[in-house]
Amino acid sequence: MKKLLSFFCILVLNKMVSAQSTIIPIETSENALVLQTDQENHLGIIHFGKKLNHSFEYSQISKAFDYQDNNSGIYHSVYTPGGTWSLVEPAFQVLHADGNTSSDLMYVSHQVQQKNENVSLTTIILKDPVYGTEVSLFFQTFAKENVFEQWTEIKHQEKSSIQLKKYASANLYFVAKDFYLHHYHGSWAKEMMPEDTRLTAGIKTLDSKLGTRANLYQPPTFMLSFDKQSSEESGKVLLGTLAWSGNFKMDFEKDSYNNLRLIAGINPFASEYTLAPNEIFKTPSFIYTYSENGRGEASRNMHDWARKYRILDGEGNRLTLLNNWEATYFDFDEQKLAGLFKGAKELGVDMFLLDDGWFANKYPRNSDRAGLGDWQENKKKLPNGIGYLVKEATKAGVKFGIWVEPEMVNPKSELYEKHLDWVIREPNRPEKYFRNQLPLDLSNPEVQDFVYGVLDNLFTKNPELAFIKWDCNAVTYNAHSIYLEKNKIPQSHLYIDYVRGLYKVLERLRAKYPKVPMMLCSGGGGRVDYGALKYFTEFWVSDNTDPLERIYMQWESSYYFPSIAECNHITDWSKVGIKYRTDVAMMGKMGYDIVVAQLNPQELEFSQKALKNYDKLKETIWQGDLFRLVNPFENKFASLQYVNKQQTKSVMFNYLTIDRYDMNTLLEPVKLEGLNPSKKYSIKEINVFPGTKPIYDGESVYSGEFLMKIGINPKLNHQRSSVVIEINEQN
Ligand code: GLA
């Protein structure tokens, strides 16, 4: 099939476009998704890419295409119905009340609501002409950030319930010569491992069927390059992610024109959803941004959007902390903790975070084999309760935060003994555990109350609690709900109702405790998505805190999530010196998981100064623009740079990633980005380990032009394996 026209204009067969067809342009400041009805009133996508300056010209797009075969007008449907005229992967499929399996969707109307000068919402109503099933498509655009947020609502007025078999959030259509998918896989401690695939004919699926800890093997996040592979600074690229904390499915289907259909949403696997008349089924949002200037720009747009519109308190403050997980594991008591509080203060962090192991009495939580679910302080370890710890921490001069995993239960617990009916399990099959535990059934409102209560009790008893780490360590085996069974609700609702139950709990919590910072953790990064991040201030990308591994993980994660939300901790996971560990952790929300008393005097002095540096730089790191200068996947080192929005402050991080004899001397300078060419900047090496000399002492001043056209050399080598450079405007 001959591909006409430039990139991204999409087909509609000439004969199907009438003079009266409706054209709906959905635009951001740079881009547009343009829809048009055909003669039968089906709505298709005719353009996705750069917007046109004169929107009246959108009506000319279809005429420019000459696809003339039976597939014309089928592939590009804005929401492909199943069971009638389209034979490709549907976005929408229904079993009607009378047993019929066919669906069609015709355009009915649309409206545009300008919410403010940046945000606008286009709502489109489609209807099945035979059954009246109504599908509303919502496209919310964030003009300046070039972000699209898309979701769907489905309802009907049949005599009795219908069954939804497919109910995508988004169904998009792209035209290009080639498509390259950059996606992720992994496992515990191996999160965000990237993989590149040139898409070929057929369907490539990214999905999860793991339930609770849905992202353990794959996150609902990807990058799609058009025509050729994009780079940081060039190429056409879309970043996409589904805002849903459960099973997801994304189908990338290449059609017979070699164009690409994308269907993204909740995974319909084992999840047929029964919908009563007039009830509304709302899908989660699919969020995407598109740039023709490479991945860097796309990711900066995503960051701006996420900070402003999605992550809780995204433009606010964060607390540095000392966590005791790797320092003590389950082995601690009041005295030991009080000692650690002092360490936190000495180090100079804002808060102490008490991790797992503080609760349960009949089956004490002394390992991950028992006690989960019994949220009473363990009397032996904490005879004076959490209240005492909060007081002691306050006395020591730090805030106090706590770990919970309220969605889960160990079979060895009082909760399990009392409430077997709250546990997700197949009553007639042997239980199967993941980390010796099982998820509670959050489709059950009583369980929702219980989970809410765990947090509410903690806050009620300890109003000074400053932070929550919310964990979720098991996947969902044997997905069966006693609650749904008792209430004659189909089991196929469980995966969806679980996530909805979780969101209800989080909504309630946020109504009462709107600002308390909460970390989203799931045995590392098993649950990181913009559905949950509405309620959380930050997330834990991985339990793997080896700084070398982190450089790669953080690199990938940074495409989708801004640094302010990513918790990076300095731990003893690796034997690499504390400077390297600290420098890597600084590119996010910094924390520690070490025993401060075990640091030698130089390490302590270094860490105290590093925290002070971080305090000066955090605004730039959290709210500034990120430029990825040197890619560690392609080089023997990594360089990244943050620049504040005023272009007055910047910080550059450099890490040697391959340390081979005589191979790692950096011969050429690294070009900076994002500065103002006509401003002058001083260059100063910071986070210098006691006893070593900085190469840049803050005396040398360069123009922004020089720094961006020629660059600076961080002079990485075996002795200088990580180098942090502060760049400040000079007047
Ligand atoms: C998970 C988390 C860790 C820690 C442990 C506690 O693995 O990712 O950070 O909190 O649970 O059991």
Residues whose N, C-alpha, C, O or C-beta is under 5 A from the ligand:
A	BS01	GLA	W325 D355 D356 C521 S522 G523 G524 D543
